[in-house]
Amino acid sequence: MMSAVASPLTLVGTARRDGAETARSKHAMRRRQKLTGARVIKASAKHNDHQGFAPRVTSTRVVVEGVVVEAVTGDVRQFTATAHDRGRHAALALSTAAATAVVTHPFPSFGASSSSPTIDPFFNFNPVCPASDGVFRVGQKAALGLAGADNIENYRPLINDVLIRVRTELCVLESFVNETAIPFVKTKGIGWVLPLHETSETYLAGVVFMVGLNFILLGSTKVVAIIAIYHDLTVGLVCRGTGGLLSMATPEADAATREREFGLLIDEQSKEMKAVMMDETLEKTERTRKTKEINLKYAALMEDTKSAADLRFEKKASSPFAAARTVAGTVAVPLKIYGKASKVLRQGLEVFDTFCSRYFVAFTVTYIIVKTTHYVLFPDVFG
């Protein structure tokens, strides 16, 4: 009877001790959560039911400052522990994971992406047509500068559509030159243009290359010529005008003015001397007298012009703006050079566009006829 009573009491005592230990474990776990700032979402311990030594994997998910952290731990131990011991080990693994886990935010910050450019694909983007993209960006900035940030929103689709179309035309030409023409010429040379011995390879290469070049240059050169015209009217013309105005204040401008004045006097003297010599009514003595008078007259005029020019030069050299004139002359040189280069480039591209639009088709057809005749009729005539 006593043993029968003792067994339930023993079971009750054991259950109370287990409950007390479980309560103490939960209390210790809450204290660890407060110290680490972690909240348990789920803790699961998966194990094998085999006896003896078996691997056990513990997967723990916690929340640290609003960020989900999952830690997986594994060990090899004998699977003979009780359920209470497994709970204690799970609580210990939970606190260890919360204290030592590396927190990673689900959304990386901008600073992280900028400090690691290999992570962000934007920094690894290499455009196929960098020059065309540069023209596109310059056009966007120019439109933004002219219209302003407040007014650009209403016309942004139209502006971007026009710029994208221009960029596409330029990209066709740029990609053909960089990715097709230059690599092909580097690899094959130019022996396929009009070789002495025509083969199927040289014939196909020449025909395809010329026809493709014809179609590409037909539209792209027009866009390039238009851009060159706009550039010359907006930048080149301004540089030429500014350089010309600044050159008027330089000592070189005074020398040019002096040369022009003497040139006018010499032309007038020559006209008067020619009139005297062509007059058939004048005798030799009268003609000599008049020519002497003309020479003395223009000699005095030239001397007066020379004296006036020297006086102007001395005044400008002693004026407080002498240094400014030197600076103006220095700045005027690159402006005039750039303006003239822009004009020459515009004229050259206009001529090239005219050739591609009107005459390059006839040139291509003639080339294909000559190459076909050579390949079909007498491929080895020059061999």
Contacts in CASP RR format, 6 or more apart in sequence:
PFRMAT RR
TARGET T0000
AUTHOR 0000-0000-0000
METHOD contacts of the structure
MODEL  1
MMSAVASPLTLVGTARRDGAETARSKHAMRRRQKLTGARVIKASAKHNDH
QGFAPRVTSTRVVVEGVVVEAVTGDVRQFTATAHDRGRHAALALSTAAAT
AVVTHPFPSFGASSSSPTIDPFFNFNPVCPASDGVFRVGQKAALGLAGAD
NIENYRPLINDVLIRVRTELCVLESFVNETAIPFVKTKGIGWVLPLHETS
ETYLAGVVFMVGLNFILLGSTKVVAIIAIYHDLTVGLVCRGTGGLLSMAT
PEADAATREREFGLLIDEQSKEMKAVMMDETLEKTERTRKTKEINLKYAA
LMEDTKSAADLRFEKKASSPFAAARTVAGTVAVPLKIYGKASKVLRQGLE
VFDTFCSRYFVAFTVTYIIVKTTHYVLFPDVFG
18 84 0 8 1.000
21 84 0 8 1.000
22 84 0 8 1.000
25 87 0 8 1.000
25 88 0 8 1.000
25 91 0 8 1.000
28 91 0 8 1.000
29 40 0 8 1.000
29 91 0 8 1.000
29 94 0 8 1.000
29 95 0 8 1.000
32 38 0 8 1.000
32 91 0 8 1.000
32 94 0 8 1.000
32 95 0 8 1.000
32 98 0 8 1.000
33 39 0 8 1.000
33 40 0 8 1.000
33 98 0 8 1.000
36 64 0 8 1.000
36 95 0 8 1.000
36 98 0 8 1.000
36 99 0 8 1.000
37 64 0 8 1.000
37 65 0 8 1.000
37 98 0 8 1.000
38 62 0 8 1.000
38 63 0 8 1.000
38 64 0 8 1.000
38 69 0 8 1.000
38 98 0 8 1.000
39 62 0 8 1.000
39 63 0 8 1.000
40 61 0 8 1.000
40 62 0 8 1.000
40 63 0 8 1.000
40 94 0 8 1.000
41 61 0 8 1.000
41 62 0 8 1.000
41 63 0 8 1.000
41 68 0 8 1.000
42 60 0 8 1.000
42 61 0 8 1.000
43 58 0 8 1.000
43 59 0 8 1.000
43 60 0 8 1.000
43 61 0 8 1.000
43 90 0 8 1.000
43 93 0 8 1.000
43 94 0 8 1.000
44 58 0 8 1.000
44 59 0 8 1.000
44 60 0 8 1.000
45 56 0 8 1.000
45 57 0 8 1.000
45 58 0 8 1.000
45 59 0 8 1.000
45 86 0 8 1.000
45 87 0 8 1.000
45 89 0 8 1.000
45 90 0 8 1.000
45 93 0 8 1.000
46 56 0 8 1.000
46 57 0 8 1.000
46 58 0 8 1.000
46 59 0 8 1.000
47 54 0 8 1.000
47 56 0 8 1.000
47 57 0 8 1.000
47 79 0 8 1.000
48 54 0 8 1.000
48 55 0 8 1.000
48 56 0 8 1.000
48 79 0 8 1.000
49 79 0 8 1.000
50 79 0 8 1.000
51 79 0 8 1.000
51 80 0 8 1.000
52 78 0 8 1.000
52 79 0 8 1.000
52 80 0 8 1.000
53 76 0 8 1.000
53 77 0 8 1.000
53 78 0 8 1.000
53 79 0 8 1.000
54 76 0 8 1.000
54 79 0 8 1.000
55 74 0 8 1.000
55 75 0 8 1.000
55 76 0 8 1.000
56 74 0 8 1.000
56 75 0 8 1.000
56 76 0 8 1.000
56 77 0 8 1.000
56 79 0 8 1.000
57 72 0 8 1.000
57 73 0 8 1.000
57 74 0 8 1.000
58 72 0 8 1.000
58 73 0 8 1.000
58 74 0 8 1.000
58 89 0 8 1.000
58 90 0 8 1.000
58 93 0 8 1.000
59 70 0 8 1.000
59 71 0 8 1.000
59 72 0 8 1.000
60 70 0 8 1.000
60 71 0 8 1.000
60 72 0 8 1.000
60 73 0 8 1.000
60 90 0 8 1.000
60 93 0 8 1.000
60 94 0 8 1.000
60 97 0 8 1.000
61 68 0 8 1.000
61 69 0 8 1.000
61 70 0 8 1.000
61 71 0 8 1.000
62 68 0 8 1.000
62 69 0 8 1.000
62 70 0 8 1.000
62 71 0 8 1.000
62 94 0 8 1.000
62 97 0 8 1.000
62 98 0 8 1.000
62 101 0 8 1.000
63 69 0 8 1.000
64 98 0 8 1.000
64 101 0 8 1.000
64 103 0 8 1.000
65 103 0 8 1.000
67 103 0 8 1.000
67 104 0 8 1.000
67 105 0 8 1.000
67 106 0 8 1.000
68 106 0 8 1.000
69 97 0 8 1.000
69 98 0 8 1.000
69 101 0 8 1.000
69 103 0 8 1.000
71 93 0 8 1.000
71 96 0 8 1.000
71 97 0 8 1.000
71 98 0 8 1.000
71 100 0 8 1.000
71 101 0 8 1.000
73 93 0 8 1.000
73 96 0 8 1.000
73 97 0 8 1.000
81 89 0 8 1.000
108 119 0 8 1.000
112 119 0 8 1.000
113 119 0 8 1.000
113 120 0 8 1.000
114 120 0 8 1.000
117 123 0 8 1.000
117 124 0 8 1.000
118 124 0 8 1.000
127 133 0 8 1.000
128 171 0 8 1.000
128 175 0 8 1.000
128 179 0 8 1.000
129 167 0 8 1.000
129 170 0 8 1.000
129 171 0 8 1.000
129 174 0 8 1.000
129 175 0 8 1.000
131 170 0 8 1.000
131 174 0 8 1.000
132 167 0 8 1.000
132 168 0 8 1.000
132 170 0 8 1.000
132 171 0 8 1.000
132 174 0 8 1.000
133 167 0 8 1.000
135 166 0 8 1.000
135 167 0 8 1.000
135 170 0 8 1.000
135 227 0 8 1.000
136 163 0 8 1.000
136 164 0 8 1.000
136 166 0 8 1.000
136 167 0 8 1.000
139 163 0 8 1.000
140 159 0 8 1.000
140 160 0 8 1.000
140 163 0 8 1.000
143 152 0 8 1.000
143 155 0 8 1.000
143 159 0 8 1.000
143 163 0 8 1.000
144 152 0 8 1.000
147 155 0 8 1.000
152 159 0 8 1.000
166 223 0 8 1.000
166 227 0 8 1.000
169 219 0 8 1.000
169 220 0 8 1.000
169 223 0 8 1.000
170 220 0 8 1.000
170 223 0 8 1.000
170 224 0 8 1.000
172 216 0 8 1.000
172 220 0 8 1.000
173 216 0 8 1.000
173 217 0 8 1.000
173 220 0 8 1.000
173 221 0 8 1.000
173 224 0 8 1.000
176 213 0 8 1.000
176 216 0 8 1.000
181 209 0 8 1.000
181 213 0 8 1.000
184 205 0 8 1.000
184 209 0 8 1.000
188 205 0 8 1.000
191 202 0 8 1.000
192 201 0 8 1.000
192 202 0 8 1.000
192 205 0 8 1.000
192 206 0 8 1.000
192 209 0 8 1.000
193 206 0 8 1.000
194 370 0 8 1.000
194 371 0 8 1.000
194 374 0 8 1.000
195 202 0 8 1.000
196 382 0 8 1.000
196 383 0 8 1.000
197 379 0 8 1.000
197 380 0 8 1.000
197 382 0 8 1.000
197 383 0 8 1.000
198 371 0 8 1.000
198 374 0 8 1.000
198 375 0 8 1.000
198 379 0 8 1.000
199 375 0 8 1.000
199 379 0 8 1.000
200 375 0 8 1.000
203 371 0 8 1.000
203 372 0 8 1.000
203 375 0 8 1.000
206 371 0 8 1.000
207 368 0 8 1.000
207 371 0 8 1.000
207 372 0 8 1.000
210 364 0 8 1.000
210 367 0 8 1.000
210 368 0 8 1.000
211 364 0 8 1.000
211 368 0 8 1.000
213 364 0 8 1.000
214 360 0 8 1.000
214 361 0 8 1.000
214 364 0 8 1.000
217 356 0 8 1.000
217 360 0 8 1.000
218 356 0 8 1.000
218 357 0 8 1.000
218 360 0 8 1.000
218 361 0 8 1.000
219 356 0 8 1.000
221 349 0 8 1.000
221 352 0 8 1.000
221 353 0 8 1.000
221 356 0 8 1.000
221 357 0 8 1.000
222 353 0 8 1.000
222 357 0 8 1.000
224 349 0 8 1.000
224 353 0 8 1.000
225 346 0 8 1.000
225 349 0 8 1.000
225 350 0 8 1.000
225 352 0 8 1.000
225 353 0 8 1.000
228 342 0 8 1.000
228 345 0 8 1.000
228 346 0 8 1.000
228 349 0 8 1.000
228 350 0 8 1.000
229 346 0 8 1.000
229 350 0 8 1.000
231 342 0 8 1.000
231 346 0 8 1.000
232 339 0 8 1.000
232 342 0 8 1.000
232 343 0 8 1.000
232 345 0 8 1.000
232 346 0 8 1.000
235 339 0 8 1.000
235 342 0 8 1.000
236 338 0 8 1.000
236 339 0 8 1.000
236 342 0 8 1.000
236 343 0 8 1.000
237 339 0 8 1.000
239 335 0 8 1.000
239 336 0 8 1.000
239 338 0 8 1.000
239 339 0 8 1.000
239 342 0 8 1.000
240 335 0 8 1.000
240 336 0 8 1.000
240 339 0 8 1.000
240 340 0 8 1.000
240 342 0 8 1.000
240 343 0 8 1.000
241 335 0 8 1.000
242 332 0 8 1.000
242 335 0 8 1.000
243 331 0 8 1.000
243 332 0 8 1.000
243 335 0 8 1.000
243 336 0 8 1.000
244 332 0 8 1.000
244 335 0 8 1.000
244 336 0 8 1.000
246 328 0 8 1.000
246 329 0 8 1.000
246 331 0 8 1.000
246 332 0 8 1.000
246 335 0 8 1.000
247 253 0 8 1.000
247 328 0 8 1.000
247 329 0 8 1.000
247 332 0 8 1.000
247 336 0 8 1.000
249 321 0 8 1.000
249 324 0 8 1.000
249 325 0 8 1.000
249 328 0 8 1.000
249 329 0 8 1.000
250 325 0 8 1.000
250 326 0 8 1.000
250 328 0 8 1.000
250 329 0 8 1.000
250 332 0 8 1.000
251 313 0 8 1.000
251 316 0 8 1.000
251 325 0 8 1.000
252 329 0 8 1.000
254 309 0 8 1.000
254 312 0 8 1.000
254 313 0 8 1.000
254 316 0 8 1.000
257 309 0 8 1.000
258 305 0 8 1.000
258 306 0 8 1.000
258 309 0 8 1.000
261 305 0 8 1.000
261 309 0 8 1.000
262 302 0 8 1.000
262 305 0 8 1.000
265 298 0 8 1.000
265 301 0 8 1.000
265 302 0 8 1.000
265 305 0 8 1.000
266 298 0 8 1.000
268 298 0 8 1.000
269 294 0 8 1.000
269 295 0 8 1.000
269 298 0 8 1.000
272 294 0 8 1.000
273 291 0 8 1.000
273 294 0 8 1.000
276 282 0 8 1.000
276 287 0 8 1.000
276 290 0 8 1.000
276 291 0 8 1.000
276 294 0 8 1.000
277 287 0 8 1.000
277 291 0 8 1.000
279 287 0 8 1.000
282 290 0 8 1.000
316 322 0 8 1.000
316 325 0 8 1.000
374 381 0 8 1.000
END
